[in-house]
Amino acid sequence: MLYLTRKIGESVIINDDIEITVVDIRGKSIKLGFTFPAEATVLRREIHERIQQENRTAAAASEAVAKALERRAAAASASGPADKPEPKREAG
């Protein structure tokens, strides 16, 4: 982890296109300003972690559904084709 000391109004540049500026300091709180490209995603850590957990949960549910469908398909093919009655032919 990189530690920097910055004063109000001072900035840090990341990858030439992201700028983080110290806007205000009050007690133990620091207000930061961010300038970044529109295609960049910026999330608070707790939101990012919640999204990642929801994605893992959804992926696990999808995997469980896929496995259940595979088991159902395997069971259906193991029992063979369904017995269909022969069509009736008229005598004539």
N, C-alpha and C positions, 0 to 999 in steps of 0.2 A: 504494500500500500504506500502510496506517495503522500507525504504530508507537506503542506505549503502554508505559509503565513501570508495573508493578504489583508489590506486595510480597505475601508469603505471606498468604493470607486475603482479598486484595482481588479484585474481580470486574470483569467487563465484561459489559454487557447488549447483546444484538443483537436488534432487532425486537421488543422487549418480551417475548419468550418463550424466548430462548436466553441462558443465563448461563454464562460461562466464569470459573472461579475458579482462582487460583494456589494449589495445595495444598502443594507442597514444592519446594525448590530445593536441588540437590546438585551441586556442581561446575558442569559444563556442561549438566546435565539439569534440566528443569523438569517437574514433574508438574502437569497441569491436570485440573480436574474440570469436567464439562459437565452442565448441566441443560437439557433441551430437550423439546419435545412428542413424544409417541410416534410421530406421523406423520413426523417429521423423520428424515432419513438422515444419519448421520455416519460417514465413512470416512477412514482414513488416506490421504494423497495417493497413495502407491504402490499401494494396493489400488484406489482409484478409477481411476487411470491404466490398471491391468491390465484392469479391467472394461470400460473404454472401448475398449481395443485389441481385446479379445475380441468386443465388440459390432460393431466395424468389420469384423473378420475374418469374423464370421458373416453380416453384411449383404452383404459382397462375395461370399461363397460362395453365398448365396441368389440374388443377382443373376446369377451365372454359371450356376446351375442354370436359372433362368427364361429366360435367353437361349438356352441349349441346347435347352430344350423348345420355345421359339418357332421355332428353326431346324428342329427335327425336324417340327413341325406344318406349317411352310411347305413343307418338302420333301415331306411326305406329300400336301399339297393340290396341289402342282405336278405330281405324277406322276399325278393323276387318281384316280378311284375304282378300287378293286381289281376286276380282271376276275373276275366270278362266272359260273360256267357256268349256262346256262339249265336250269331244272328239266325232267326228262324227263317227257313226257306219254305215257301209254299209249294205244295205238290201240284203239278199241273201238266 
